[in-house]
Amino acid sequence: MNFAAITQSTISQSISNTQSRSTKQRQTTPRNTKPKVGPYYTHHFMDVRTILRVYDLHDLASSVSDIENDVALLLEWLNPASSPPLGPAQPSPRVKAAIRRCLKDQESQVDFIRLYANSLRSSVPGTLETASEAGNFDDLMALVDTYVSYFRLCIDYLGLEQAATQIFYRSLRAMFRAGLLSQKSSFSKMLSSYLEKNLVIPSATSPEAHKKIQLLAHIGMSEEVAALVTSLAINRIRNYVRSTCAGVWDRPVLQNLNRWVESQLHCFHTIDPSFAPLHHLVKVAHTELVSTRIIELFNLVAAYPHSSVALQELHECVSSTGESAAEKSSHRAKLVDAFIEQCNQKLLHSGANTVEVITTYAATIRSFLVIDPKGVLLDKVVRPIRRYLKGREDIIITLVHGLLDDGEANPLHELARELRRGSSVPVQVGDEDMSQWMPDPIDALPDFKKGKVTDIIESLISIFDSKDIFISEFTQIFGNRLINLHDYDTSPIQQQLDLLKLKFGTEEFSTLDVMIRDVINSRQTNTDISGNLPFHSLILSHMYWTSVSENISDVDHFDSSHLKSYFETYNDKFKKNKRGRSLELVPSLGQVTLEIETQGSTQTFSVSPSEAAVVLEFGSNVSQLSIADICSRLNMQQYPARTALDAWVKRGVLVEKSPDVFTAVD
C-alpha cells in the first residue's frame, strides 16, 4: 500500500470503481443462469479482496479513514518537534496500533519510509546549512550527533525490516550531505581546519577525535574525510621532506623519513580506517623525496661525489619493488626530462666554459650510473651534452691539455688521474653473462647499447667520429715538449704516451715513437761528437717532425755569426761521425745559456737563440745599437728584434737611451 499516494478521494474512487464493476457484472449475467445468491456474493467479495489485498468491503469505509489517520499520526510522532530534536516520545498505545496497521509487511514499510524521508527533506538540510553558517564545528557536529541519535531511536521504535532501514539511512545520508555540502555551507573549511589541528599526536588519539570521524563516516562523509586526510598527510610529508631533506646530500635521509612517517602519520589510519595503509604513506614520502631530488638534480650531479649518498637513495626510491611499473616509468621519465631541461638552462649555452661542460659530462656519467646502473637513463641524458661538446671549437685542445696536465691546478685533473691509472676503469660492464641475460628496459632508446660506456675518457673520445684529431693534437704537444728538453730525459713523456696508447691504440702513435727515439739518439750523438764544444743539438728526423717545421715561419729566421760558428764546427764533426748525413740549423729553436758581466757582477741567463743573438751583438767595441742596426746585422725582422731587445731591458742588461736606440749597461 503506497502511503505517499493515498488520499480520501483515491480511496473513495476505489470504492466507486469496485461498485461499478460489481453492477456491470450483475447486468451481464446470462439469462438462462439461475442466480445463486449466497455463493455469488461470496465470490464477489473475494474479488474485492484481490483488488485491495488487505481490507474487506465490510470495513473498507471505516478502515480508509483509520489508515489516513494512522499515517498522519505516525508522521506527527516521528517528526522532530525542535531543532535539535529532543528525542521521540515513547509510543502510545494508539501509536503502536498505527505502527502495526501501517507497517505490517516489507512493502508497506518501504512505502512509509519513503513518505517519511520526503517529509524530512524540507527541514533537516536547511537546519544543518544554517548551523554550518555559524562556523562552529563542534556545535555543528553536536547537532549531527543529535539527529543521528534521534532517528536511530525512531527506527528502533518502528521495528523496520532491513530493506526499509537501509532505504531510510540512505535517504538520511543524502539529506546530511545536501545540508553540509551546500554552496552556502562552510562545513568543508571547518572540517579541514579541524583535521589540521587534531590530526597530530597526541590529539589524534583522543576519543573525541575518533568519535567525530566515526560520526562523519556514519552519515556518509567518509570520502570527504579521506580526501582531506590524504591531502593533509601529503602536505605534511611534503613540508617535512622540503625542510629536512632538501639540500642534504652527504648523509642518509631515507630511513629517517620512513621512521617519521611511521611515528607521526599512523594516527591518520587509526582514526579513519578507510584511510590509506601505512605503506602507501611511505610510498607517498618516497615520491615526494624523488620530486625534491628532481628539482635539485643538476646540482646533485655537479656536486658528485659529495652527493653520492643522495644519488644512491634516489636509486632506491626509483627502483623500489613497492612501486608499480607505471610509477617507475613516470619517475624515470621525469628524471630524464628535468635533467635535460636543467642542462639546457645552466650549461649548454654559448656562455658556458668548455672545462665546465667536460666536468659536468664526467659527473653525469658517474651520477646516473648510480641512479640507474643499467645505463638507460644515462644514455638519454648525455646525448644533448655530447652533441654540444662536439660543436665546441676548443674541445679537442681543452681535453688534450686536461689529460696531460696532472697538476692540482688543472680543472680536469680527475681525467689526468684516470689516465695515470692506466687500465680502463669500468663504469659499466660491457661483457654480459649470457646465463643472466635480461632484455633491455622498455624505456631504452632503439639504439641503446649495453656496455658502451667503459670509462670517462673513452666516452669523451667516442663523441667524435675519428681519433685522428686527438692524435694530431697529442703529437704537436709532445713534439713541443721534446724540443724544449735540454737534458734528453724523455721518460715522463714516454710514460704519458704509454698510457695514451691504452686508450687510443699503439699504432696510432707511431710518429711520436720516432720523435722520442730521435731525442734518445741525439743524446748519444752529442756524447760522441761534442767534446769540449759548448754546443749540443737535438737532431730531428725531418719527415717525422712536420708539426715543428710547420710552426716555423719566416719571422723566426735570423743569421748570427756567433751561433753559426759553433754550429758549423759541430756539423763538421757530425759529418765525419755519420757519413753521408748532414745537419740543418733551425735558429729559432733551442736554448742558449749565457754568462754576462754587468755592473761588476756576472749573471747567468737561459734565453732563446734569438735573444742570445741580439745581446751578443753588443760587445766591447759596440755598446750602442738601434733596432735597424740589429735587423741589418742579424737579417732579422723588426718585431722579433724589438721583442728580444725589450726582454734584455727588463733583465737590466740593456737600456733604451732614446727611441729605438739601446745601450749596454756598464
C-alpha positions as CSV (number, residue, x, y, z in Angstrom):
1,M,0.0,0.0,0.0
2,N,1.6,3.3,-1.1
3,F,1.1,5.8,1.7
4,A,2.6,8.6,-0.4
5,A,-0.3,8.3,-2.8
6,I,-3.3,7.6,-0.5
7,T,-5.9,10.3,-0.1
8,Q,-9.6,10.2,0.8
9,S,-10.5,10.8,-2.8
10,T,-8.4,7.9,-4.1
11,I,-10.0,5.5,-1.6
12,S,-13.5,6.7,-2.5
13,Q,-12.6,6.3,-6.1
14,S,-11.5,2.8,-5.4
15,I,-14.9,2.0,-3.8
16,S,-16.8,3.6,-6.7
17,N,-14.9,1.6,-9.2
18,T,-15.5,-1.6,-7.3
19,Q,-19.2,-0.9,-7.1
20,S,-19.5,-0.1,-10.8
21,R,-17.6,-3.3,-11.7
22,S,-20.0,-5.3,-9.4
23,T,-23.1,-3.7,-11.1
24,K,-21.8,-4.4,-14.5
25,Q,-21.1,-8.0,-13.7
26,R,-24.6,-8.5,-12.4
27,Q,-26.1,-6.9,-15.6
28,T,-24.1,-9.3,-17.9
29,T,-25.2,-12.5,-16.1
30,P,-26.7,-14.9,-18.7
31,R,-30.5,-15.2,-18.5
32,N,-30.5,-19.0,-18.5
33,T,-28.3,-19.0,-15.5
34,K,-30.1,-19.0,-12.2
35,P,-28.8,-16.6,-9.7
36,K,-27.0,-18.2,-6.8
37,V,-27.4,-15.6,-4.2
38,G,-25.2,-16.9,-1.4
39,P,-22.2,-18.2,-3.4
40,Y,-22.4,-15.4,-5.9
41,Y,-22.0,-12.7,-3.3
42,T,-19.3,-14.6,-1.6
43,H,-17.3,-14.9,-4.8
44,H,-17.9,-11.2,-5.4
45,F,-16.4,-10.2,-2.1
46,M,-13.3,-12.3,-2.8
47,D,-12.6,-10.3,-6.0
48,V,-12.7,-7.1,-4.0
49,R,-10.1,-8.6,-1.6
50,T,-7.9,-9.4,-4.5
51,I,-8.0,-5.8,-5.6
52,L,-7.3,-4.2,-2.2
53,R,-5.3,-7.2,-0.8
54,V,-5.8,-6.1,2.9
55,Y,-9.2,-4.7,3.6
56,D,-12.7,-6.3,3.2
57,L,-15.5,-4.5,1.7
58,H,-17.4,-4.6,5.0
59,D,-14.9,-2.4,6.8
60,L,-13.4,-0.5,3.8
61,A,-15.2,2.7,4.6
62,S,-14.1,2.8,8.2
63,S,-10.5,1.5,7.5
64,V,-9.7,4.1,4.9
65,S,-10.2,6.8,7.4
66,D,-8.2,4.9,10.0
67,I,-5.3,4.4,7.6
68,E,-5.0,8.0,6.8
69,N,-5.3,8.9,10.5
70,D,-2.6,6.3,11.3
71,V,-0.2,7.7,8.7
72,A,-0.8,11.3,9.9
73,L,-0.3,10.2,13.5
74,L,3.0,8.4,12.8
75,L,4.3,11.3,10.8
76,E,3.5,13.7,13.5
77,W,5.0,11.5,16.2
78,L,8.2,10.9,14.1
79,N,8.9,14.5,13.1
80,P,11.3,16.3,15.5
81,A,9.5,18.9,17.5
82,S,12.5,21.1,17.8
83,S,15.9,21.7,16.2
84,P,17.9,20.0,17.5
85,P,15.3,17.4,18.3
86,L,14.9,16.3,21.9
87,G,14.2,12.7,21.1
88,P,10.9,10.9,20.2
89,A,8.4,10.3,22.9
90,Q,7.6,6.8,24.0
91,P,4.9,5.5,21.5
92,S,1.4,5.5,23.0
93,P,-0.9,2.5,22.5
94,R,-2.6,4.4,19.7
95,V,0.8,5.0,18.0
96,K,1.7,1.3,18.5
97,A,-1.5,0.3,16.9
98,A,-0.8,2.6,14.0
99,I,2.6,1.1,13.6
100,R,1.1,-2.4,13.5
101,R,-1.5,-1.5,10.9
102,C,0.7,0.7,8.7
103,L,3.9,-1.3,8.8
104,K,2.6,-4.9,8.7
105,D,4.8,-6.0,5.8
106,Q,8.0,-5.0,3.9
107,E,6.3,-3.3,1.1
108,S,4.2,-1.1,3.4
109,Q,7.4,-0.3,5.4
110,V,9.3,0.8,2.3
111,D,6.4,3.0,1.1
112,F,6.0,4.6,4.5
113,I,9.8,5.2,4.9
114,R,9.9,7.0,1.5
115,L,7.0,9.2,2.6
116,Y,8.7,9.9,5.9
117,A,12.0,10.8,4.2
118,N,10.2,13.2,1.9
119,S,8.7,14.9,4.9
120,L,12.2,15.4,6.4
121,R,13.8,16.9,3.3
122,S,12.1,20.2,3.9
123,S,13.7,20.6,7.3
124,V,16.9,18.7,8.0
125,P,19.2,20.0,5.2
126,G,18.1,23.6,5.9
127,T,18.8,23.2,9.7
128,L,22.3,21.8,9.0
129,E,23.1,24.5,6.5
130,T,22.0,27.2,8.9
131,A,24.1,25.7,11.7
132,S,27.2,25.4,9.4
133,E,27.0,29.1,8.6
134,A,27.6,29.9,12.2
135,G,31.1,28.5,11.8
136,N,31.3,26.4,15.0
137,F,32.4,22.9,14.0
138,D,31.8,21.4,17.5
139,D,28.2,22.8,17.6
140,L,27.6,21.5,14.1
141,M,28.8,18.0,14.9
142,A,26.7,18.0,18.1
143,L,23.7,18.8,16.0
144,V,24.5,16.0,13.6
145,D,25.0,13.6,16.5
146,T,21.6,14.6,18.0
147,Y,19.9,14.0,14.6
148,V,21.6,10.6,14.2
149,S,20.6,9.5,17.8
150,Y,17.0,10.8,17.3
151,F,16.5,8.9,14.0
152,R,18.1,5.8,15.3
153,L,15.6,5.7,18.2
154,C,12.7,6.3,15.7
155,I,13.8,3.4,13.5
156,D,14.1,1.2,16.6
157,Y,10.6,2.0,17.7
158,L,9.2,1.3,14.2
159,G,10.8,-2.1,14.1
160,L,11.6,-2.0,10.4
161,E,13.0,-4.8,8.4
162,Q,16.5,-4.4,6.9
163,A,15.4,-3.3,3.4
164,A,13.3,-0.4,4.8
165,T,16.1,0.5,7.3
166,Q,18.7,0.7,4.6
167,I,16.5,2.9,2.4
168,F,15.9,5.3,5.3
169,Y,19.6,5.6,6.2
170,R,20.5,6.1,2.6
171,S,18.0,8.9,2.3
172,L,19.2,10.4,5.6
173,R,22.8,10.4,4.4
174,A,21.7,12.2,1.3
175,M,20.0,14.9,3.4
176,F,23.1,15.3,5.6
177,R,25.3,15.7,2.5
178,A,22.8,18.2,1.0
179,G,22.9,20.3,4.1
180,L,26.6,20.1,4.9
181,L,28.0,20.4,1.4
182,S,25.7,23.1,0.0
183,Q,27.2,26.2,-1.6
184,K,26.4,28.3,1.5
185,S,27.8,25.8,3.9
186,S,31.3,26.3,5.3
187,F,31.5,22.7,6.5
188,S,34.4,21.7,4.3
189,K,36.6,24.5,5.5
190,M,35.7,23.8,9.1
191,L,36.4,20.1,8.7
192,S,39.7,20.8,7.0
193,S,40.7,23.2,9.9
194,Y,39.6,20.7,12.5
195,L,41.6,17.9,10.9
196,E,44.6,20.1,10.5
197,K,44.6,20.9,14.2
198,N,43.7,17.5,15.5
199,L,45.5,15.0,13.2
200,V,48.7,15.3,15.2
201,I,49.9,13.2,18.1
202,P,48.5,13.1,20.8
203,S,45.4,15.0,19.7
204,A,44.6,12.4,17.0
205,T,44.5,9.6,19.6
206,S,41.8,11.3,21.7
207,P,38.4,9.7,21.9
208,E,36.7,12.9,20.9
209,A,38.6,12.9,17.5
210,H,37.7,9.3,17.0
211,K,34.0,9.9,17.8
212,K,33.8,12.8,15.3
213,I,35.4,10.9,12.5
214,Q,33.2,7.9,13.1
215,L,30.1,10.1,13.1
216,L,31.1,11.6,9.8
217,A,31.6,8.1,8.4
218,H,28.2,7.1,9.7
219,I,26.4,9.9,7.8
220,G,28.2,9.1,4.6
221,M,31.1,11.6,4.7
222,S,33.9,9.0,4.5
223,E,35.1,10.0,1.1
224,E,35.3,13.7,2.0
225,V,37.1,12.9,5.2
226,A,39.5,10.5,3.4
227,A,40.2,13.1,0.7
228,L,41.0,15.8,3.3
229,V,43.1,13.4,5.5
230,T,45.0,12.3,2.4
231,S,45.6,15.9,1.4
232,L,46.8,16.8,4.9
233,A,49.1,13.8,5.0
234,I,50.6,14.7,1.7
235,N,51.1,18.3,2.7
236,R,52.8,17.3,5.9
237,I,55.1,14.8,4.1
238,R,55.9,17.5,1.5
239,N,56.8,20.1,4.2
240,Y,58.8,17.6,6.1
241,V,60.8,16.5,3.1
242,R,61.5,20.1,2.0
243,S,62.5,21.2,5.5
244,T,64.7,18.2,6.4
245,C,65.8,16.5,3.1
246,A,66.2,19.3,0.5
247,G,69.9,20.1,0.1
248,V,71.1,17.3,2.4
249,W,73.2,15.1,0.1
250,D,76.1,13.9,2.2
251,R,74.2,11.8,4.7
252,P,71.2,9.3,4.5
253,V,67.7,10.7,5.0
254,L,65.5,7.9,3.7
255,Q,65.5,5.8,6.9
256,N,64.7,8.9,9.0
257,L,61.9,9.8,6.6
258,N,60.4,6.3,6.9
259,R,60.6,6.4,10.7
260,W,58.9,9.8,10.7
261,V,56.0,8.6,8.6
262,E,55.5,5.5,10.8
263,S,55.6,7.5,14.0
264,Q,53.8,10.7,13.0
265,L,51.2,9.6,10.4
266,H,50.0,6.2,11.7
267,C,47.3,8.2,13.6
268,F,45.7,9.1,10.3
269,H,44.7,5.4,9.8
270,T,43.7,4.8,13.4
271,I,41.1,7.5,13.4
272,D,39.9,6.8,9.9
273,P,40.0,3.1,8.9
274,S,39.2,4.0,5.3
275,F,42.4,5.9,5.0
276,A,45.3,4.5,3.0
277,P,47.5,1.9,4.8
278,L,50.9,3.0,6.2
279,H,52.9,1.5,3.4
280,H,51.0,3.8,1.0
281,L,52.1,6.8,3.0
282,V,55.7,5.6,2.8
283,K,55.3,5.4,-1.0
284,V,54.0,9.0,-0.9
285,A,57.0,10.0,1.1
286,H,59.4,8.4,-1.4
287,T,57.6,10.0,-4.3
288,E,58.0,13.4,-2.6
289,L,61.7,12.8,-2.0
290,V,62.1,11.9,-5.7
291,S,60.3,15.1,-6.6
292,T,62.6,17.1,-4.4
293,R,65.7,15.4,-5.8
294,I,64.4,16.1,-9.4
295,I,64.3,19.8,-8.7
296,E,67.9,19.8,-7.5
297,L,69.1,17.1,-9.9
298,F,71.6,19.2,-11.8
299,N,73.3,20.5,-8.6
300,L,73.3,16.9,-7.3
301,V,75.2,15.8,-10.4
302,A,77.6,18.7,-10.3
303,A,78.4,18.0,-6.7
304,Y,79.4,14.4,-7.3
305,P,81.0,12.6,-5.4
306,H,79.9,14.6,-2.4
307,S,76.3,13.8,-3.4
308,S,76.7,10.1,-3.8
309,V,74.6,9.2,-0.8
310,A,71.6,11.2,-2.1
311,L,72.0,9.7,-5.5
312,Q,72.1,6.2,-4.0
313,E,68.8,6.9,-2.1
314,L,67.3,8.3,-5.3
315,H,68.1,5.0,-6.9
316,E,66.4,3.1,-4.1
317,C,63.3,5.2,-4.4
318,V,63.1,4.9,-8.2
319,S,63.7,1.2,-8.3
320,S,61.7,0.2,-5.2
321,T,59.9,-3.1,-5.5
322,G,56.8,-1.5,-4.0
323,E,56.4,0.8,-7.0
324,S,54.3,-0.2,-9.9
325,A,55.7,-0.3,-13.4
326,A,53.8,2.8,-14.3
327,E,55.1,4.7,-11.3
328,K,58.7,3.6,-12.0
329,S,58.4,4.7,-15.6
330,S,56.9,8.0,-14.6
331,H,59.8,8.7,-12.2
332,R,62.4,7.8,-14.7
333,A,60.9,9.9,-17.4
334,K,60.7,12.9,-15.1
335,L,64.3,12.4,-14.1
336,V,65.5,12.5,-17.7
337,D,63.3,15.4,-18.8
338,A,64.2,17.5,-15.8
339,F,67.9,17.0,-16.1
340,I,67.9,17.8,-19.8
341,E,66.0,20.9,-19.2
342,Q,68.3,22.0,-16.4
343,C,71.3,21.3,-18.6
344,N,69.9,23.5,-21.4
345,Q,69.3,26.3,-18.9
346,K,72.5,26.1,-16.9
347,L,75.1,24.5,-19.1
348,L,74.5,24.1,-22.8
349,H,74.7,27.7,-24.0
350,S,77.4,29.9,-25.6
351,G,78.5,31.4,-22.3
352,A,79.5,28.1,-20.7
353,N,83.1,27.2,-20.2
354,T,84.3,24.1,-22.1
355,V,86.0,22.8,-19.0
356,E,82.8,23.1,-17.0
357,V,80.9,21.2,-19.7
358,I,83.5,18.4,-19.7
359,T,83.5,18.1,-15.9
360,T,79.7,18.0,-15.8
361,Y,79.7,15.4,-18.5
362,A,82.0,13.2,-16.4
363,A,79.9,13.8,-13.3
364,T,76.7,13.0,-15.2
365,I,78.1,9.6,-16.2
366,R,79.1,8.7,-12.7
367,S,75.9,10.0,-11.1
368,F,73.4,8.5,-13.5
369,L,75.1,5.1,-13.3
370,V,74.4,5.3,-9.5
371,I,70.7,6.1,-10.2
372,D,70.3,3.6,-13.0
373,P,73.2,1.0,-13.2
374,K,71.9,-0.4,-16.5
375,G,72.8,2.9,-18.1
376,V,69.4,3.5,-19.9
377,L,68.8,6.9,-18.2
378,L,72.5,7.8,-18.8
379,D,72.2,7.1,-22.5
380,K,69.3,9.6,-22.7
381,V,70.7,12.4,-20.7
382,V,74.2,12.5,-22.1
383,R,73.1,12.8,-25.8
384,P,72.5,16.6,-25.6
385,I,75.8,17.1,-23.8
386,R,77.7,15.0,-26.4
387,R,76.1,17.0,-29.3
388,Y,77.1,20.3,-27.6
389,L,80.7,19.2,-26.9
390,K,81.1,18.0,-30.5
391,G,80.3,21.5,-31.7
392,R,82.7,23.4,-29.4
393,E,85.8,24.6,-31.3
394,D,88.2,24.3,-28.4
395,I,87.0,20.9,-27.1
396,I,90.0,19.0,-28.5
397,I,92.7,21.3,-27.2
398,T,91.0,21.6,-23.8
399,L,90.6,17.9,-23.5
400,V,94.1,17.0,-24.6
401,H,95.7,19.5,-22.3
402,G,93.5,18.4,-19.4
403,L,94.5,14.8,-19.9
404,L,98.3,15.6,-19.9
405,D,98.3,18.1,-17.0
406,D,98.3,16.2,-13.7
407,G,98.8,19.2,-11.6
408,E,96.2,20.1,-8.9
409,A,95.6,23.4,-10.6
410,N,94.3,21.6,-13.7
411,P,90.4,21.7,-13.5
412,L,90.4,18.4,-15.4
413,H,92.8,16.7,-13.0
414,E,90.3,13.9,-12.4
415,L,90.7,12.9,-16.1
416,A,94.5,13.1,-15.8
417,R,94.4,10.9,-12.7
418,E,92.2,8.4,-14.6
419,L,94.7,8.4,-17.4
420,R,97.6,7.8,-14.9
421,R,95.8,4.8,-13.5
422,G,96.5,3.1,-16.8
423,S,93.9,0.5,-17.5
424,S,90.3,1.3,-18.2
425,V,88.2,1.8,-15.1
426,P,84.9,0.1,-15.8
427,V,81.9,2.3,-15.2
428,Q,79.6,-0.1,-16.9
429,V,80.4,-3.7,-17.6
430,G,80.4,-4.4,-21.4
431,D,80.6,-8.2,-21.4
432,E,77.5,-9.8,-20.1
433,D,77.0,-13.2,-18.6
434,M,74.5,-14.7,-21.0
435,S,73.2,-17.1,-18.3
436,Q,71.9,-13.9,-16.6
437,W,70.9,-12.1,-19.7
438,M,67.9,-9.7,-19.4
439,P,66.2,-7.8,-22.1
440,D,66.7,-4.0,-22.3
441,P,64.3,-2.0,-20.2
442,I,61.2,-0.9,-22.0
443,D,62.2,2.8,-21.8
444,A,65.5,2.2,-23.6
445,L,66.0,4.1,-26.8
446,P,66.1,2.0,-30.0
447,D,69.9,2.4,-30.5
448,F,70.8,1.8,-26.8
449,K,73.9,-0.3,-26.5
450,K,74.8,-2.1,-23.3
451,G,78.3,-1.6,-22.1
452,K,79.2,1.2,-24.5
453,V,80.4,3.3,-21.5
454,T,83.6,1.8,-20.1
455,D,85.3,4.9,-18.7
456,I,85.0,8.6,-18.8
457,I,88.0,9.2,-21.2
458,E,86.8,6.7,-23.7
459,S,83.3,8.1,-23.5
460,L,84.6,11.6,-24.3
461,I,86.7,10.3,-27.2
462,S,83.7,8.5,-28.6
463,I,82.0,11.8,-29.1
464,F,84.0,12.2,-32.3
465,D,83.9,10.1,-35.4
466,S,87.6,9.8,-35.6
467,K,90.6,9.7,-33.2
468,D,92.9,11.4,-35.7
469,I,92.2,14.9,-34.3
470,F,93.3,13.8,-30.9
471,I,96.4,12.0,-32.2
472,S,97.4,15.1,-34.1
473,E,97.0,17.4,-31.1
474,F,98.9,14.9,-28.8
475,T,101.7,14.8,-31.4
476,Q,102.1,18.5,-31.5
477,I,102.1,18.9,-27.8
478,F,104.6,16.2,-27.2
479,G,106.7,17.5,-30.1
480,N,107.0,20.9,-28.4
481,R,107.8,19.3,-25.1
482,L,110.6,17.2,-26.7
483,I,112.1,20.2,-28.4
484,N,112.3,22.1,-25.1
485,L,114.1,19.2,-23.4
486,H,117.6,20.1,-22.5
487,D,118.6,17.0,-20.6
488,Y,117.3,14.5,-23.1
489,D,115.1,12.9,-20.4
490,T,112.1,11.5,-22.3
491,S,110.8,9.2,-19.5
492,P,107.9,11.5,-18.3
493,I,106.7,11.9,-21.9
494,Q,107.1,8.2,-22.6
495,Q,105.0,7.3,-19.5
496,Q,102.2,9.5,-20.6
497,L,102.4,8.1,-24.2
498,D,102.2,4.6,-22.9
499,L,99.0,5.5,-21.0
500,L,97.5,7.1,-24.1
501,K,98.2,4.0,-26.1
502,L,95.9,2.1,-23.8
503,K,93.1,4.5,-24.7
504,F,93.8,5.1,-28.4
505,G,95.8,2.1,-29.5
506,T,99.6,1.5,-30.0
507,E,99.7,2.0,-33.8
508,E,98.2,5.5,-33.6
509,F,101.3,7.0,-32.0
510,S,104.0,5.6,-34.4
511,T,105.1,9.2,-35.3
512,L,105.6,10.0,-31.6
513,D,107.6,6.9,-31.1
514,V,110.1,8.1,-33.8
515,M,110.3,11.5,-32.3
516,I,111.1,10.1,-28.9
517,R,113.7,7.9,-30.4
518,D,115.3,10.9,-32.1
519,V,115.7,12.6,-28.8
520,I,117.3,9.5,-27.2
521,N,119.6,9.1,-30.2
522,S,120.6,12.8,-30.0
523,R,121.9,12.3,-26.5
524,Q,124.3,9.6,-27.7
525,T,125.4,11.6,-30.7
526,N,126.2,14.6,-28.5
527,T,128.2,12.4,-26.2
528,D,130.2,11.1,-29.2
529,I,131.0,14.4,-31.0
530,S,130.6,17.4,-28.7
531,G,133.6,17.0,-26.6
532,N,134.5,20.4,-25.1
533,L,132.4,22.3,-27.7
534,P,129.7,24.4,-25.9
535,F,127.1,23.3,-28.4
536,H,124.6,20.5,-28.0
537,S,121.9,19.6,-30.6
538,L,118.6,17.9,-30.9
539,I,118.8,16.0,-34.1
540,L,115.3,15.6,-35.6
541,S,114.1,13.4,-38.5
542,H,112.7,15.9,-40.9
543,M,109.8,13.9,-42.3
544,Y,108.5,13.0,-38.8
545,W,108.7,16.4,-37.3
546,T,106.3,18.1,-39.6
547,S,104.4,19.7,-36.8
548,V,107.6,21.5,-35.8
549,S,108.6,22.7,-39.3
550,E,105.0,23.9,-40.0
551,N,105.2,26.2,-37.0
552,I,108.4,27.9,-38.1
553,S,107.7,31.0,-40.1
554,D,110.0,33.4,-41.9
555,V,109.7,35.7,-39.0
556,D,111.6,33.2,-36.9
557,H,114.7,33.1,-39.1
558,F,117.9,35.1,-38.4
559,D,121.7,34.8,-39.0
560,S,124.0,35.0,-36.1
561,S,127.7,34.7,-36.7
562,H,128.4,33.8,-33.1
563,L,125.9,30.9,-33.1
564,K,126.6,29.8,-36.6
565,S,130.3,29.3,-35.9
566,Y,129.5,26.8,-33.1
567,F,127.0,25.0,-35.4
568,E,129.5,24.7,-38.3
569,T,132.1,23.1,-36.0
570,Y,129.5,20.7,-34.6
571,N,128.2,19.9,-38.1
572,D,131.7,19.1,-39.4
573,K,132.2,16.6,-36.6
574,F,128.7,15.1,-37.3
575,K,129.5,14.6,-40.9
576,K,132.7,12.7,-40.0
577,N,130.8,10.6,-37.5
578,K,127.7,10.0,-39.6
579,R,129.0,9.7,-43.1
580,G,126.5,10.8,-45.8
581,R,124.4,12.8,-43.4
582,S,124.4,16.5,-42.5
583,L,122.5,18.8,-40.3
584,E,120.5,22.0,-40.9
585,L,120.2,24.5,-38.2
586,V,116.8,25.8,-37.1
587,P,118.0,29.0,-35.3
588,S,114.7,29.9,-33.7
589,L,114.5,26.7,-31.7
590,G,116.6,25.7,-28.7
591,Q,118.0,27.4,-25.7
592,V,121.2,29.3,-25.1
593,T,122.9,29.7,-21.7
594,L,124.9,33.0,-21.4
595,E,127.1,34.4,-18.6
596,I,127.0,38.2,-18.8
597,E,129.1,40.6,-16.7
598,T,127.2,43.8,-15.9
599,Q,127.6,46.3,-13.2
600,G,130.6,44.5,-11.7
601,S,128.8,41.1,-11.3
602,T,128.3,38.0,-13.6
603,Q,124.8,36.7,-14.2
604,T,123.7,33.6,-16.0
605,F,120.8,33.7,-18.3
606,S,119.0,30.9,-20.2
607,V,117.3,32.5,-23.2
608,S,116.1,31.8,-26.6
609,P,118.5,31.7,-29.6
610,S,117.1,35.0,-31.0
611,E,117.6,36.8,-27.6
612,A,121.1,35.4,-27.4
613,A,121.9,36.6,-30.9
614,V,120.7,40.1,-30.2
615,V,122.6,40.6,-27.0
616,L,125.8,39.1,-28.4
617,E,125.9,42.0,-31.0
618,F,126.7,44.3,-28.1
619,G,130.4,43.9,-27.2
620,S,133.4,45.8,-26.0
621,N,133.6,47.6,-29.3
622,V,129.9,48.1,-29.8
623,S,127.9,49.5,-26.8
624,Q,125.0,51.1,-28.6
625,L,122.8,49.8,-31.4
626,S,119.4,50.7,-32.9
627,I,116.7,48.3,-33.9
628,A,117.6,49.0,-37.5
629,D,121.2,48.0,-36.8
630,I,120.1,44.7,-35.2
631,C,117.9,43.9,-38.1
632,S,120.6,44.6,-40.6
633,R,123.3,42.6,-38.7
634,L,121.2,39.5,-38.0
635,N,118.9,39.6,-41.1
636,M,116.1,39.6,-38.5
637,Q,112.7,41.2,-38.9
638,Q,111.8,44.2,-36.7
639,Y,109.2,42.6,-34.5
640,P,111.3,39.7,-33.1
641,A,114.2,42.1,-32.8
642,R,112.2,44.6,-30.8
643,T,110.8,41.7,-28.6
644,A,114.4,40.5,-27.8
645,L,115.7,43.9,-27.0
646,D,112.8,44.6,-24.6
647,A,113.5,41.3,-22.9
648,W,117.1,42.4,-22.2
649,V,115.9,45.8,-21.0
650,K,113.7,44.1,-18.4
651,R,116.6,42.0,-17.3
652,G,118.7,45.1,-16.7
653,V,121.3,44.3,-19.3
654,L,120.3,46.9,-21.9
655,V,118.9,50.4,-21.6
656,E,116.8,52.3,-24.2
657,K,118.6,55.6,-24.3
658,S,116.4,57.1,-26.9
659,P,113.5,55.8,-29.0
660,D,114.7,52.5,-30.7
661,V,118.2,53.0,-29.6
662,F,119.7,50.7,-27.0
663,T,122.9,50.8,-24.9
664,A,124.6,48.1,-22.9
665,V,124.7,48.7,-19.2
666,D,128.3,49.1,-18.0
